[in-house]
Amino acid sequence: MLQRWLVRAGFDMPRAFWVVWSGLLVNRIGAMVRTFLVVFLTQARDLSVEQAGVVLTAMGVGSLVGTQVGGYLADKWGRRRTLALMLSSAGVFIGLLGTVRTYPLLMLAAVAAGLTLDSFRPASQALMVDIVGLERRQRAFGLNFWAINLGFALAGIIGGALVRHGYWLLFLVDALTGVAFAAIVWFGIPADPPRASGGAAVRSGETTAPGLRTALRDPIVVGLAATLVVEGLVYQQSMYVYPLAMIKDDMHASDYGAVAFANGIFIVLLQPWWTRIVDRYEPIRTMALGMVVLGIGFYLTTFAHTKAAYVAVCAVWTCGEILRAGLVGAVIANISPAQARARYQSAVMGLGYGTASLLAPVVGTRVFSAFGADTVWLMCLVLNLAGAAWLMVWMRRAYAARLALAQMEPV
């Protein structure tokens, strides 16, 4: 039903794309653990805010490593196999994280969960690019982002209801929907499709097959990853400091579920139309504008002290999130060689957001504990303004030059 509505709205995609999209949607509907993890650690496991930050950082360590492993396996071993292995393993380790109780065991379980929770992403993104081809990449990544946030909206409201009956329900649903995603792709797509062409050629001077090391020597890859570190560090405070600030304002953990739901719903309502419009504009400039709006939105949280106010402010920073939705993945696909597409995705998205996952919980919780939430929101504004300036001053010219070079070289 939902897919037919999107097709009628102009988003005509191959059947295999909708298989991956449906699996991702199911997975994101059940992805409740991260949304409520800081609350679970501080309330159900009686950790201090600082200890919770360290556990979340441990998960970030696992995520940083796991995305690189996932990218390598997706290129060398296959997209479907990597998806099935990583998503099934994530279900096991998420369950483990929900059962252990001591601080050291929570640290170990968080690392194991982090290794598998995000390691499917390079395979999923590369599979999607292989399916849709060059001309529909940007739109495909926008739809991918839309599915993630539709799932996130439902996860927020469902999780907010389930958390009142016990955190174990969140862990169970999260684990089961990960396995469901693996099954949908495994049985819905009988084999990996041919690797899509249309990426950049190997740069002059490269004598070996492109891979992660080639990606990490690419200044555009490194520049994009650095931008995502900044953006991810800011955005992830919506999961780490936002609920803590709401609890400090005498609200319940379930009230944060309403914010998560609102974030997803705003994206669900606006994203499909923006995805059709954004194709007309230069992506790096649009990403920079998105970072500015995101930073301003988080800074406005300084003035929020009721649930309605938190939801209203969420609407502002969600607009920033929508502005850059799907653009990073499409930009990476445009500059990556076909034989290393998943590793290029993991180099930018994995290292960028993975490093942010390392820094965001410990930085956010420490600044919150030492100086209060208002200082966190000011930090978010300053970091995003700096990131937007970096995109406009350097990244925009470098990306345009790379595209011009790619058009002159054989792909």
Secondary structure, DSSP 8 states (H G I E B T S, - for coil): -HHHHHHHTT----HHHHHHHHHHHHHHHT--HHHHHHHIIIIIS---HHHHHHHHHHHHHHHHHHHHHHHHHHHHT-HHHHHHHHHHHHHHHHHHHHH--SHHHHHHHHHHHHHHHSTTHHHHHHHHHHHH-STTHHHHHHHHHHHHHHHHHHHHHHHHHHGGG-THHHHHHHHHHHHHHHHHHHHHSSS-------S----TT--S---HHHHHT-HHHHHHHHHHHHHHHHHTHHHHHHHHHHHHTT--HHHHHHHHHHHHHHHHHHHHHHHHHHTTS-HHHHHHHHHHHHHHHHHHGGG--SHHHHHHHHHHHHHHHHHTTTHHHHHHHHHS-GGGHHHHHIIIIIHHHHHHHHHHHHHHHHHHHHH-HHHHHHHHHHHHHHHHHHIIIIIHHHHHHHHHHHHHS--
